[in-house]
């Protein structure tokens, strides 16, 4: 299972597609407004994909290894205000 912070990132990433369908520059600008470290998150997701598809055992990641960043992020919930959604 993915760490909670990556789950929040994936959810935000997918909801961002409601505003911008493709992985365009504008899409990544939206994601970066909430997750300054989105490139680190993308790298970690690739690592998980590799582990899942090669049947390797997942390493124990330090839950604080990747800090969630963003004006509206309180480390529990990702704010969708960046996307113009009131949740």
Buried (B, 14 or more C-beta within 10 A) or exposed (E): EBBEBBEBBEEBBEBBEEEBEEEEEEBBEBBBBBBBBBEBBBEBBEBBEEEEEEEEEEEEBEEEEBEBBBEEBEEEEBBBBBBEEEE
